[in-house]
């Protein structure tokens, strides 16, 4: 679009009072608040109102990925402590990972996690390529020693409660290292209420990577390199989208990860089913082809996700909506409240 302003990283900054960053989930998933942005107007609702805000002709699309216990604590061969955060599982014994230590791990070195040994076999940009030594699998390692990888803005250790709450109730396919957080508001009563309302639903699987929390470091957005994520769009979901269109319904993406999968699959003009990869970086001016409404949480300043929602709903509308949410004391980020946006 020729009339889209040339946005810079600083255009997506905002001041957020630290006390609005949700550190724990609320007791009941669907008891969160919902900010509805409609034609530039704001309505303060509750998430349990969602069925009344949708048309029975609409289609809800969920990301059914499941969060794995991706955070590990180990020691380097030198004896120094090291934290390993699995970014992406590449096979039964191989993965890409972030590593945090006083001195960077070297290719060829080993990291001990309990009785397991991870060998660093290469680098891939910001990530380390690791292989598990011996006959054990990554599933064995993560089951024995892994922790739920809470985002860096949650300033406390993960608990047993997080193992359940930092997971959607419909999670099916293991592989994510960050939750598709818009889905955390849904509980079984909400899913039942939507079905009773006549809502059809479908799924995609996008394994959210830890790279989703990596900051954009260049003022010129064109220089930012998006992290790669794997997703699978079932043929049944493509068919459900076509049926929704035929009956005059809208496609409602539950979360930015669902939106990225759907729009990535249609980036060449035709919605393509099957396993795929995406590095799609959505900024204002992007031409959306699939998603009509977006259910999402509130996102970090200067983040790719804030840029995505600004592209979807409009930059000025999102700036005003975030100012409204701060003034009304909404809870922000993964365990926070939600927004319902329209394109």
Residue pairs with C-beta under 8 A, 6 or more apart in sequence:
1 285
1 287
4 284
4 285
5 284
5 315
7 221
7 283
7 284
7 307
7 310
7 315
8 219
8 220
8 221
9 216
9 218
9 219
9 220
9 221
9 302
10 219
10 302
11 315
12 301
12 302
12 303
12 306
12 307
12 310
13 301
13 302
14 301
14 319
14 322
14 323
14 326
16 301
16 326
16 332
17 326
20 326
20 329
20 330
20 331
20 332
20 336
21 153
21 154
21 331
21 332
21 333
21 336
22 331
22 332
22 333
22 334
22 335
22 336
22 337
23 154
23 155
23 156
23 335
24 335
25 161
25 165
25 166
25 184
25 335
26 32
26 331
26 335
28 187
29 47
29 165
29 169
29 184
29 185
29 186
29 187
29 190
30 47
30 48
30 185
30 186
30 187
30 189
30 190
31 46
31 47
31 48
32 46
32 47
32 185
32 331
32 336
32 337
32 338
33 44
33 45
33 46
33 47
33 330
33 331
33 337
33 338
34 45
34 46
34 47
34 49
34 50
34 337
34 338
34 339
34 340
35 42
35 43
35 44
35 45
35 321
35 324
35 325
35 328
35 330
35 337
35 338
35 339
35 340
36 42
36 43
36 45
36 53
36 339
36 340
37 313
37 317
37 321
37 339
37 340
37 341
37 342
38 342
40 317
40 320
42 320
42 321
42 324
44 328
45 53
47 185
47 190
47 337
47 338
48 190
48 193
50 190
50 194
50 295
50 340
51 190
51 193
51 194
51 196
51 197
51 199
52 197
53 340
54 60
54 194
54 197
54 199
54 252
55 249
55 250
56 197
56 198
56 199
57 244
57 247
57 248
57 249
57 250
58 199
58 200
58 244
58 249
58 250
58 251
58 252
58 293
59 199
59 200
59 201
59 202
59 240
59 241
59 243
59 244
59 249
59 250
59 251
59 252
60 194
60 199
60 200
60 201
60 202
60 252
60 254
61 201
61 202
61 203
61 204
61 237
61 241
61 251
61 252
61 253
61 254
61 258
61 262
62 168
62 170
62 183
62 186
62 201
62 202
62 203
62 204
62 254
62 255
62 258
63 168
63 180
63 183
63 203
63 204
63 205
63 206
63 208
63 254
63 255
63 257
63 258
63 261
64 168
64 170
64 171
64 172
64 173
64 203
64 204
64 205
65 171
65 172
65 173
65 174
65 175
65 176
65 180
65 205
65 206
65 207
65 208
65 257
66 167
66 171
66 172
66 173
66 174
66 175
66 176
67 148
67 149
67 166
67 167
67 171
67 176
67 177
67 178
67 179
68 86
68 89
68 142
68 146
68 174
68 175
68 176
68 177
69 142
69 143
69 146
69 147
69 148
69 149
69 163
70 85
70 86
70 87
70 142
70 146
70 147
70 148
70 149
70 177
70 210
71 83
71 84
71 85
71 86
71 146
71 147
71 148
71 149
71 158
72 83
72 84
72 85
72 86
72 113
72 141
72 142
72 145
72 146
72 147
73 81
73 82
73 83
73 84
73 113
73 145
73 147
74 81
74 82
74 83
74 84
74 111
74 112
74 113
74 118
75 81
75 82
75 111
75 112
76 82
76 101
76 105
76 109
76 110
76 111
76 112
77 109
77 110
77 112
78 103
80 101
80 102
80 103
81 101
81 102
82 99
82 100
82 101
82 105
82 111
83 99
83 100
83 101
84 97
84 98
84 99
84 111
84 113
84 118
84 130
85 97
85 98
85 99
85 100
85 149
85 177
85 210
86 95
86 96
86 97
86 138
86 142
86 146
86 177
86 210
87 95
87 96
87 97
87 98
87 127
87 177
87 209
87 210
87 211
87 227
88 95
88 96
88 127
88 177
88 207
88 209
88 228
88 229
88 230
89 95
89 138
89 175
89 207
90 96
90 129
92 137
92 138
92 139
93 131
93 132
93 136
93 137
93 138
94 121
94 129
94 130
94 131
94 132
94 138
95 129
95 130
95 138
96 124
96 127
96 128
96 129
96 130
97 118
97 127
97 128
97 130
98 126
98 127
98 128
98 210
99 105
99 111
99 128
105 111
105 120
105 128
106 120
107 120
107 121
107 122
107 123
108 119
108 120
108 121
109 119
109 120
110 117
110 118
110 119
110 120
110 133
111 117
111 118
111 120
111 130
113 141
113 145
114 144
114 145
116 132
116 133
116 134
116 136
116 140
116 141
116 144
116 145
117 132
117 133
117 134
118 130
118 131
118 132
118 133
118 141
119 130
119 131
119 132
119 133
120 128
120 129
120 130
121 129
121 130
121 131
122 128
122 129
123 129
125 225
126 211
126 214
127 211
132 138
132 141
147 157
147 158
148 158
148 162
148 163
148 166
149 158
149 177
149 178
149 210
150 156
150 158
150 162
150 166
150 334
151 178
151 213
151 333
151 334
152 213
153 300
153 333
153 334
154 333
154 334
154 335
158 166
165 184
165 335
166 179
166 184
166 334
167 179
167 184
168 179
168 180
168 183
168 184
168 186
169 186
169 187
169 188
169 191
170 183
170 186
170 191
170 203
172 203
172 205
173 205
173 207
175 205
175 207
175 230
176 206
176 207
176 208
176 209
177 207
177 208
177 209
177 210
178 208
178 209
178 210
178 212
178 213
179 208
179 334
180 206
180 208
180 254
180 255
180 257
180 258
181 255
181 297
181 333
181 334
181 335
182 254
182 255
182 256
182 258
182 295
182 296
182 297
182 338
183 254
183 255
184 334
184 335
185 338
186 254
194 201
200 240
200 243
200 244
200 249
202 234
202 236
202 237
202 240
202 241
203 234
203 237
204 231
204 232
204 233
204 234
204 237
204 258
204 261
204 262
205 231
205 232
205 261
206 229
206 230
206 231
206 232
206 257
206 258
206 260
206 261
206 278
207 229
207 230
207 231
208 229
208 257
209 227
209 228
209 229
211 227
211 228
211 229
212 227
212 304
212 305
213 300
214 227
215 302
215 303
216 224
216 302
216 303
216 304
217 224
218 224
221 281
221 283
221 307
224 281
224 304
225 279
226 279
226 280
226 281
226 304
227 279
228 277
228 278
228 279
229 257
229 260
229 277
229 278
229 279
230 275
230 276
230 277
231 260
231 261
231 264
231 265
231 275
231 276
231 277
231 278
232 274
232 275
232 276
233 261
233 262
233 265
233 271
233 272
233 273
233 274
233 276
234 273
235 273
235 274
237 273
238 271
238 272
238 273
241 251
241 262
241 271
241 290
244 250
244 251
245 251
250 292
250 293
251 262
251 290
251 291
251 292
251 293
252 291
252 292
252 293
252 294
252 295
253 259
253 262
253 291
253 293
253 294
253 295
254 295
255 294
255 295
255 296
256 294
256 296
256 299
256 305
256 308
256 309
258 291
259 282
259 291
259 294
259 308
259 312
260 278
260 280
260 282
260 308
261 278
262 271
262 290
262 291
263 280
263 282
263 286
263 288
263 289
263 290
263 291
264 276
264 278
264 280
265 271
265 272
265 273
265 276
265 290
266 272
266 289
266 290
267 280
267 289
269 289
271 289
271 290
281 304
281 307
282 304
282 307
282 308
282 311
282 312
283 307
283 308
283 310
283 311
284 307
284 310
284 311
284 315
285 311
286 311
288 311
288 312
288 343
291 312
291 343
292 342
292 343
293 340
293 341
293 342
293 343
294 309
294 312
294 313
294 340
294 341
294 342
294 343
295 338
295 339
295 340
295 341
296 305
296 309
296 338
296 339
296 341
297 332
297 333
297 334
297 336
297 337
297 338
297 339
298 322
298 325
298 330
298 332
298 333
298 336
298 337
298 339
299 305
299 306
299 309
299 333
300 306
300 333
306 318
309 318
309 339
309 341
310 318
310 319
312 341
312 343
313 321
313 341
313 342
313 343
321 339
325 332
325 337
325 339
330 336
330 337
331 337
